Amino acid sequence: MTRPSRAIENKPKAQPRPGRAVSQGRHESQCCICSHPRREEIEQAFVNWASVAKIAEEHSVSRDGIYRHAHVFGLMDKRRRNVRAALERIIEKAGEVEVNASAVVGAVSAYARINSRGEWVERNETVNLTELFHRLSPAELEAYAKDGSLPDWFKASAGATANDSRGNPNVN
């Protein structure tokens, strides 16, 4: 008589409850990374976005152990703030692997918008045209009134206008 086969249940591993701190002393006594001779190297590699699988393989530790250790010591937040390191790795590899230009430009663009604290910063530049007009000399104002021409310094300060970018032939 054969027994009916039971499906093996894939239960998710227990996660620490939010708001409940993990005992650091208990963790340190059981953690193979805390006692590892190359602990600092493992932590640094994790924070710098190295592959967790490669870290685990190279140091003969488990991926789960790395993540547990990272949660206890706040390395996850450090890693999140260090997004620039991950983008640097992508940009550096652009010449070595087959990627499309869009991916490289996207990585460079994102890299330029992240400050040293890992915060996304949108840079906006504004120009006060009234202030620029007040800086015009009487001769420059007269030339502008006559034929609409502006000095080169004015154009450089103001940057491209909407008309300039559309190729309007009436703009000097």
Beta strands, then each sheet from edge to edge (+ up, - down):
end
